[in-house]
Amino acid sequence: MSLDRLAGTWKLISSEMRDSSGGVHYPLGADCAGLLTIDRAGTMAAQLMRQGRRPFDSGDILLGTDAEVQEAYHGYVAFWGQCTVDAAKGQVTYVVTGSLFPNWIGHENLRFYTIVGDSLTLRTPTFLMDGNEITGVLVWQRVA
């Protein structure tokens, strides 16, 4: 698959973390929302959000309470960068240029992909989280 097949705008259908014992976890909720955009030059951006996040009482972007800011931060994932595709291995790799989580900047993320019709599935390599082996599985639907 070339980058041309990935280019477009994708709406998040599901985001799951599957553990080695068969459990499924939803860090941003089972109904989280998201958007992924990729252009033909490989520039990509992804945003995922917990539904129903509460607005700041002050209505001011800079004057949220510590609790409001923490809840907003923990309910949102956003990053952008450049991606490349290795069709022979079924892999897409993106190098993060900017991120809400600063530790991801400069990090290389590997994902295994499948495309069936207008559906894109991205899987993470297995990683450890709280002592459990976890695989992230995100399903996206092409919207443009």
PyMOL commands that place a pseudoatom at each C-alpha (Angstrom):
pseudoatom trace, name=CA, resn=MET, resi=1, chain=A, elem=C, hetatm=0, pos=[0.000, 0.000, 0.000]
pseudoatom trace, name=CA, resn=SER, resi=2, chain=A, elem=C, hetatm=0, pos=[1.325, 3.409, -0.847]
pseudoatom trace, name=CA, resn=LEU, resi=3, chain=A, elem=C, hetatm=0, pos=[0.844, 6.567, 1.143]
pseudoatom trace, name=CA, resn=ASP, resi=4, chain=A, elem=C, hetatm=0, pos=[-1.832, 7.554, -1.391]
pseudoatom trace, name=CA, resn=ARG, resi=5, chain=A, elem=C, hetatm=0, pos=[-4.219, 4.954, 0.067]
pseudoatom trace, name=CA, resn=LEU, resi=6, chain=A, elem=C, hetatm=0, pos=[-3.776, 6.443, 3.558]
pseudoatom trace, name=CA, resn=ALA, resi=7, chain=A, elem=C, hetatm=0, pos=[-4.119, 10.059, 2.426]
pseudoatom trace, name=CA, resn=GLY, resi=8, chain=A, elem=C, hetatm=0, pos=[-7.376, 11.636, 3.503]
pseudoatom trace, name=CA, resn=THR, resi=9, chain=A, elem=C, hetatm=0, pos=[-9.477, 12.378, 6.548]
pseudoatom trace, name=CA, resn=TRP, resi=10, chain=A, elem=C, hetatm=0, pos=[-10.507, 9.566, 8.880]
pseudoatom trace, name=CA, resn=LYS, resi=11, chain=A, elem=C, hetatm=0, pos=[-13.122, 9.586, 11.663]
pseudoatom trace, name=CA, resn=LEU, resi=12, chain=A, elem=C, hetatm=0, pos=[-12.495, 7.421, 14.731]
pseudoatom trace, name=CA, resn=ILE, resi=13, chain=A, elem=C, hetatm=0, pos=[-14.923, 4.523, 15.053]
pseudoatom trace, name=CA, resn=SER, resi=14, chain=A, elem=C, hetatm=0, pos=[-13.332, 2.777, 18.041]
pseudoatom trace, name=CA, resn=SER, resi=15, chain=A, elem=C, hetatm=0, pos=[-10.248, 2.959, 20.246]
pseudoatom trace, name=CA, resn=GLU, resi=16, chain=A, elem=C, hetatm=0, pos=[-9.490, -0.049, 22.423]
pseudoatom trace, name=CA, resn=MET, resi=17, chain=A, elem=C, hetatm=0, pos=[-6.615, -1.266, 24.547]
pseudoatom trace, name=CA, resn=ARG, resi=18, chain=A, elem=C, hetatm=0, pos=[-6.648, -5.072, 24.578]
pseudoatom trace, name=CA, resn=ASP, resi=19, chain=A, elem=C, hetatm=0, pos=[-4.716, -6.900, 27.281]
pseudoatom trace, name=CA, resn=SER, resi=20, chain=A, elem=C, hetatm=0, pos=[-3.110, -10.321, 27.096]
pseudoatom trace, name=CA, resn=SER, resi=21, chain=A, elem=C, hetatm=0, pos=[-5.876, -11.898, 29.214]
pseudoatom trace, name=CA, resn=GLY, resi=22, chain=A, elem=C, hetatm=0, pos=[-8.566, -10.834, 26.722]
pseudoatom trace, name=CA, resn=GLY, resi=23, chain=A, elem=C, hetatm=0, pos=[-9.745, -7.746, 28.590]
pseudoatom trace, name=CA, resn=VAL, resi=24, chain=A, elem=C, hetatm=0, pos=[-10.664, -4.596, 26.679]
pseudoatom trace, name=CA, resn=HIS, resi=25, chain=A, elem=C, hetatm=0, pos=[-10.049, -1.125, 28.131]
pseudoatom trace, name=CA, resn=TYR, resi=26, chain=A, elem=C, hetatm=0, pos=[-11.167, 2.292, 26.908]
pseudoatom trace, name=CA, resn=PRO, resi=27, chain=A, elem=C, hetatm=0, pos=[-8.794, 4.991, 28.253]
pseudoatom trace, name=CA, resn=LEU, resi=28, chain=A, elem=C, hetatm=0, pos=[-10.825, 7.779, 26.592]
pseudoatom trace, name=CA, resn=GLY, resi=29, chain=A, elem=C, hetatm=0, pos=[-14.178, 6.032, 26.970]
pseudoatom trace, name=CA, resn=ALA, resi=30, chain=A, elem=C, hetatm=0, pos=[-15.915, 3.507, 24.739]
pseudoatom trace, name=CA, resn=ASP, resi=31, chain=A, elem=C, hetatm=0, pos=[-17.440, 6.369, 22.726]
pseudoatom trace, name=CA, resn=CYS, resi=32, chain=A, elem=C, hetatm=0, pos=[-14.357, 8.552, 22.275]
pseudoatom trace, name=CA, resn=ALA, resi=33, chain=A, elem=C, hetatm=0, pos=[-14.218, 10.790, 19.207]
pseudoatom trace, name=CA, resn=GLY, resi=34, chain=A, elem=C, hetatm=0, pos=[-11.277, 11.436, 16.935]
pseudoatom trace, name=CA, resn=LEU, resi=35, chain=A, elem=C, hetatm=0, pos=[-10.007, 12.654, 13.618]
pseudoatom trace, name=CA, resn=LEU, resi=36, chain=A, elem=C, hetatm=0, pos=[-6.915, 11.587, 11.677]
pseudoatom trace, name=CA, resn=THR, resi=37, chain=A, elem=C, hetatm=0, pos=[-5.667, 13.486, 8.640]
pseudoatom trace, name=CA, resn=ILE, resi=38, chain=A, elem=C, hetatm=0, pos=[-2.861, 12.410, 6.331]
pseudoatom trace, name=CA, resn=ASP, resi=39, chain=A, elem=C, hetatm=0, pos=[-1.783, 14.182, 3.165]
pseudoatom trace, name=CA, resn=ARG, resi=40, chain=A, elem=C, hetatm=0, pos=[0.082, 12.744, 0.179]
pseudoatom trace, name=CA, resn=ALA, resi=41, chain=A, elem=C, hetatm=0, pos=[3.371, 14.229, 1.432]
pseudoatom trace, name=CA, resn=GLY, resi=42, chain=A, elem=C, hetatm=0, pos=[3.044, 12.195, 4.651]
pseudoatom trace, name=CA, resn=THR, resi=43, chain=A, elem=C, hetatm=0, pos=[2.097, 15.038, 6.969]
pseudoatom trace, name=CA, resn=MET, resi=44, chain=A, elem=C, hetatm=0, pos=[-0.317, 13.688, 9.557]
pseudoatom trace, name=CA, resn=ALA, resi=45, chain=A, elem=C, hetatm=0, pos=[-2.283, 14.918, 12.564]
pseudoatom trace, name=CA, resn=ALA, resi=46, chain=A, elem=C, hetatm=0, pos=[-4.397, 12.969, 15.030]
pseudoatom trace, name=CA, resn=GLN, resi=47, chain=A, elem=C, hetatm=0, pos=[-6.765, 14.120, 17.759]
pseudoatom trace, name=CA, resn=LEU, resi=48, chain=A, elem=C, hetatm=0, pos=[-8.766, 11.907, 20.112]
pseudoatom trace, name=CA, resn=MET, resi=49, chain=A, elem=C, hetatm=0, pos=[-11.158, 13.140, 22.788]
pseudoatom trace, name=CA, resn=ARG, resi=50, chain=A, elem=C, hetatm=0, pos=[-13.217, 11.753, 25.638]
pseudoatom trace, name=CA, resn=GLN, resi=51, chain=A, elem=C, hetatm=0, pos=[-16.869, 12.636, 25.025]
pseudoatom trace, name=CA, resn=GLY, resi=52, chain=A, elem=C, hetatm=0, pos=[-18.662, 14.787, 27.608]
pseudoatom trace, name=CA, resn=ARG, resi=53, chain=A, elem=C, hetatm=0, pos=[-15.666, 16.687, 28.958]
pseudoatom trace, name=CA, resn=ARG, resi=54, chain=A, elem=C, hetatm=0, pos=[-16.861, 19.425, 31.316]
pseudoatom trace, name=CA, resn=PRO, resi=55, chain=A, elem=C, hetatm=0, pos=[-16.267, 23.063, 30.369]
pseudoatom trace, name=CA, resn=PHE, resi=56, chain=A, elem=C, hetatm=0, pos=[-14.195, 25.293, 32.664]
pseudoatom trace, name=CA, resn=ASP, resi=57, chain=A, elem=C, hetatm=0, pos=[-16.440, 27.193, 35.091]
pseudoatom trace, name=CA, resn=SER, resi=58, chain=A, elem=C, hetatm=0, pos=[-14.580, 30.438, 34.320]
pseudoatom trace, name=CA, resn=GLY, resi=59, chain=A, elem=C, hetatm=0, pos=[-15.116, 30.095, 30.565]
pseudoatom trace, name=CA, resn=ASP, resi=60, chain=A, elem=C, hetatm=0, pos=[-11.488, 31.281, 30.185]
pseudoatom trace, name=CA, resn=ILE, resi=61, chain=A, elem=C, hetatm=0, pos=[-8.985, 28.991, 28.426]
pseudoatom trace, name=CA, resn=LEU, resi=62, chain=A, elem=C, hetatm=0, pos=[-6.203, 30.106, 30.797]
pseudoatom trace, name=CA, resn=LEU, resi=63, chain=A, elem=C, hetatm=0, pos=[-8.152, 30.169, 34.066]
pseudoatom trace, name=CA, resn=GLY, resi=64, chain=A, elem=C, hetatm=0, pos=[-9.245, 26.587, 34.598]
pseudoatom trace, name=CA, resn=THR, resi=65, chain=A, elem=C, hetatm=0, pos=[-8.816, 25.199, 38.089]
pseudoatom trace, name=CA, resn=ASP, resi=66, chain=A, elem=C, hetatm=0, pos=[-6.122, 22.565, 38.573]
pseudoatom trace, name=CA, resn=ALA, resi=67, chain=A, elem=C, hetatm=0, pos=[-8.821, 19.873, 38.623]
pseudoatom trace, name=CA, resn=GLU, resi=68, chain=A, elem=C, hetatm=0, pos=[-10.452, 21.226, 35.419]
pseudoatom trace, name=CA, resn=VAL, resi=69, chain=A, elem=C, hetatm=0, pos=[-7.119, 21.388, 33.586]
pseudoatom trace, name=CA, resn=GLN, resi=70, chain=A, elem=C, hetatm=0, pos=[-6.174, 17.880, 34.723]
pseudoatom trace, name=CA, resn=GLU, resi=71, chain=A, elem=C, hetatm=0, pos=[-9.513, 16.438, 33.596]
pseudoatom trace, name=CA, resn=ALA, resi=72, chain=A, elem=C, hetatm=0, pos=[-9.296, 18.207, 30.233]
pseudoatom trace, name=CA, resn=TYR, resi=73, chain=A, elem=C, hetatm=0, pos=[-5.705, 17.033, 29.688]
pseudoatom trace, name=CA, resn=HIS, resi=74, chain=A, elem=C, hetatm=0, pos=[-6.449, 13.417, 30.597]
pseudoatom trace, name=CA, resn=GLY, resi=75, chain=A, elem=C, hetatm=0, pos=[-9.398, 13.425, 28.195]
pseudoatom trace, name=CA, resn=TYR, resi=76, chain=A, elem=C, hetatm=0, pos=[-7.512, 14.515, 25.076]
pseudoatom trace, name=CA, resn=VAL, resi=77, chain=A, elem=C, hetatm=0, pos=[-4.701, 13.217, 22.874]
pseudoatom trace, name=CA, resn=ALA, resi=78, chain=A, elem=C, hetatm=0, pos=[-3.285, 15.359, 20.059]
pseudoatom trace, name=CA, resn=PHE, resi=79, chain=A, elem=C, hetatm=0, pos=[-0.125, 15.107, 17.957]
pseudoatom trace, name=CA, resn=TRP, resi=80, chain=A, elem=C, hetatm=0, pos=[1.207, 15.686, 14.445]
pseudoatom trace, name=CA, resn=GLY, resi=81, chain=A, elem=C, hetatm=0, pos=[4.228, 14.674, 12.407]
pseudoatom trace, name=CA, resn=GLN, resi=82, chain=A, elem=C, hetatm=0, pos=[5.449, 12.902, 9.283]
pseudoatom trace, name=CA, resn=CYS, resi=83, chain=A, elem=C, hetatm=0, pos=[4.584, 9.337, 8.307]
pseudoatom trace, name=CA, resn=THR, resi=84, chain=A, elem=C, hetatm=0, pos=[6.031, 6.738, 5.993]
pseudoatom trace, name=CA, resn=VAL, resi=85, chain=A, elem=C, hetatm=0, pos=[4.588, 3.431, 4.802]
pseudoatom trace, name=CA, resn=ASP, resi=86, chain=A, elem=C, hetatm=0, pos=[6.294, 0.057, 4.406]
pseudoatom trace, name=CA, resn=ALA, resi=87, chain=A, elem=C, hetatm=0, pos=[3.752, -1.847, 2.321]
pseudoatom trace, name=CA, resn=ALA, resi=88, chain=A, elem=C, hetatm=0, pos=[5.745, -5.086, 2.354]
pseudoatom trace, name=CA, resn=LYS, resi=89, chain=A, elem=C, hetatm=0, pos=[5.558, -5.207, 6.173]
pseudoatom trace, name=CA, resn=GLY, resi=90, chain=A, elem=C, hetatm=0, pos=[2.078, -3.685, 6.521]
pseudoatom trace, name=CA, resn=GLN, resi=91, chain=A, elem=C, hetatm=0, pos=[3.487, -0.877, 8.654]
pseudoatom trace, name=CA, resn=VAL, resi=92, chain=A, elem=C, hetatm=0, pos=[3.093, 2.852, 8.923]
pseudoatom trace, name=CA, resn=THR, resi=93, chain=A, elem=C, hetatm=0, pos=[5.580, 4.822, 11.000]
pseudoatom trace, name=CA, resn=TYR, resi=94, chain=A, elem=C, hetatm=0, pos=[5.167, 8.404, 12.095]
pseudoatom trace, name=CA, resn=VAL, resi=95, chain=A, elem=C, hetatm=0, pos=[7.693, 10.674, 13.743]
pseudoatom trace, name=CA, resn=VAL, resi=96, chain=A, elem=C, hetatm=0, pos=[5.997, 13.099, 16.123]
pseudoatom trace, name=CA, resn=THR, resi=97, chain=A, elem=C, hetatm=0, pos=[6.797, 16.778, 15.536]
pseudoatom trace, name=CA, resn=GLY, resi=98, chain=A, elem=C, hetatm=0, pos=[4.352, 18.258, 18.058]
pseudoatom trace, name=CA, resn=SER, resi=99, chain=A, elem=C, hetatm=0, pos=[2.167, 16.809, 20.787]
pseudoatom trace, name=CA, resn=LEU, resi=100, chain=A, elem=C, hetatm=0, pos=[-0.006, 17.706, 23.759]
pseudoatom trace, name=CA, resn=PHE, resi=101, chain=A, elem=C, hetatm=0, pos=[2.175, 15.187, 25.650]
pseudoatom trace, name=CA, resn=PRO, resi=102, chain=A, elem=C, hetatm=0, pos=[5.699, 16.652, 25.321]
pseudoatom trace, name=CA, resn=ASN, resi=103, chain=A, elem=C, hetatm=0, pos=[7.458, 13.304, 25.806]
pseudoatom trace, name=CA, resn=TRP, resi=104, chain=A, elem=C, hetatm=0, pos=[6.202, 12.146, 22.395]
pseudoatom trace, name=CA, resn=ILE, resi=105, chain=A, elem=C, hetatm=0, pos=[7.986, 14.928, 20.483]
pseudoatom trace, name=CA, resn=GLY, resi=106, chain=A, elem=C, hetatm=0, pos=[10.692, 13.342, 18.334]
pseudoatom trace, name=CA, resn=HIS, resi=107, chain=A, elem=C, hetatm=0, pos=[9.372, 9.847, 19.112]
pseudoatom trace, name=CA, resn=GLU, resi=108, chain=A, elem=C, hetatm=0, pos=[8.866, 7.328, 16.311]
pseudoatom trace, name=CA, resn=ASN, resi=109, chain=A, elem=C, hetatm=0, pos=[5.552, 5.427, 16.441]
pseudoatom trace, name=CA, resn=LEU, resi=110, chain=A, elem=C, hetatm=0, pos=[5.094, 2.155, 14.600]
pseudoatom trace, name=CA, resn=ARG, resi=111, chain=A, elem=C, hetatm=0, pos=[1.610, 0.919, 13.695]
pseudoatom trace, name=CA, resn=PHE, resi=112, chain=A, elem=C, hetatm=0, pos=[0.448, -2.143, 11.793]
pseudoatom trace, name=CA, resn=TYR, resi=113, chain=A, elem=C, hetatm=0, pos=[-2.349, -1.323, 9.356]
pseudoatom trace, name=CA, resn=THR, resi=114, chain=A, elem=C, hetatm=0, pos=[-5.094, -2.928, 7.333]
pseudoatom trace, name=CA, resn=ILE, resi=115, chain=A, elem=C, hetatm=0, pos=[-7.510, -1.199, 4.984]
pseudoatom trace, name=CA, resn=VAL, resi=116, chain=A, elem=C, hetatm=0, pos=[-10.769, -2.847, 3.963]
pseudoatom trace, name=CA, resn=GLY, resi=117, chain=A, elem=C, hetatm=0, pos=[-13.029, -0.609, 1.897]
pseudoatom trace, name=CA, resn=ASP, resi=118, chain=A, elem=C, hetatm=0, pos=[-13.262, 2.715, 3.744]
pseudoatom trace, name=CA, resn=SER, resi=119, chain=A, elem=C, hetatm=0, pos=[-12.067, 1.240, 7.062]
pseudoatom trace, name=CA, resn=LEU, resi=120, chain=A, elem=C, hetatm=0, pos=[-8.511, 1.668, 8.374]
pseudoatom trace, name=CA, resn=THR, resi=121, chain=A, elem=C, hetatm=0, pos=[-7.365, -0.367, 11.371]
pseudoatom trace, name=CA, resn=LEU, resi=122, chain=A, elem=C, hetatm=0, pos=[-4.165, 0.640, 13.157]
pseudoatom trace, name=CA, resn=ARG, resi=123, chain=A, elem=C, hetatm=0, pos=[-2.614, -1.679, 15.768]
pseudoatom trace, name=CA, resn=THR, resi=124, chain=A, elem=C, hetatm=0, pos=[0.235, -0.862, 18.104]
pseudoatom trace, name=CA, resn=PRO, resi=125, chain=A, elem=C, hetatm=0, pos=[3.038, -3.262, 18.847]
pseudoatom trace, name=CA, resn=THR, resi=126, chain=A, elem=C, hetatm=0, pos=[2.458, -4.938, 22.215]
pseudoatom trace, name=CA, resn=PHE, resi=127, chain=A, elem=C, hetatm=0, pos=[3.664, -2.840, 25.156]
pseudoatom trace, name=CA, resn=LEU, resi=128, chain=A, elem=C, hetatm=0, pos=[3.597, -3.065, 28.940]
pseudoatom trace, name=CA, resn=MET, resi=129, chain=A, elem=C, hetatm=0, pos=[1.132, -0.945, 30.910]
pseudoatom trace, name=CA, resn=ASP, resi=130, chain=A, elem=C, hetatm=0, pos=[0.698, -1.480, 34.636]
pseudoatom trace, name=CA, resn=GLY, resi=131, chain=A, elem=C, hetatm=0, pos=[2.329, -4.895, 34.331]
pseudoatom trace, name=CA, resn=ASN, resi=132, chain=A, elem=C, hetatm=0, pos=[0.006, -6.085, 31.538]
pseudoatom trace, name=CA, resn=GLU, resi=133, chain=A, elem=C, hetatm=0, pos=[0.803, -6.685, 27.879]
pseudoatom trace, name=CA, resn=ILE, resi=134, chain=A, elem=C, hetatm=0, pos=[-1.400, -4.279, 25.909]
pseudoatom trace, name=CA, resn=THR, resi=135, chain=A, elem=C, hetatm=0, pos=[-2.162, -3.806, 22.215]
pseudoatom trace, name=CA, resn=GLY, resi=136, chain=A, elem=C, hetatm=0, pos=[-3.931, -0.664, 21.033]
pseudoatom trace, name=CA, resn=VAL, resi=137, chain=A, elem=C, hetatm=0, pos=[-6.469, -1.144, 18.236]
pseudoatom trace, name=CA, resn=LEU, resi=138, chain=A, elem=C, hetatm=0, pos=[-7.963, 1.912, 16.558]
pseudoatom trace, name=CA, resn=VAL, resi=139, chain=A, elem=C, hetatm=0, pos=[-10.528, 1.673, 13.778]
pseudoatom trace, name=CA, resn=TRP, resi=140, chain=A, elem=C, hetatm=0, pos=[-11.064, 4.667, 11.500]
pseudoatom trace, name=CA, resn=GLN, resi=141, chain=A, elem=C, hetatm=0, pos=[-13.571, 5.339, 8.709]
pseudoatom trace, name=CA, resn=ARG, resi=142, chain=A, elem=C, hetatm=0, pos=[-12.644, 7.462, 5.698]
pseudoatom trace, name=CA, resn=VAL, resi=143, chain=A, elem=C, hetatm=0, pos=[-14.729, 10.634, 5.459]
pseudoatom trace, name=CA, resn=ALA, resi=144, chain=A, elem=C, hetatm=0, pos=[-12.764, 12.436, 2.731]
for i in range(1, 144): cmd.bond("trace and resi %d" % i, "trace and resi %d" % (i + 1))
show_as sticks, trace
zoom trace
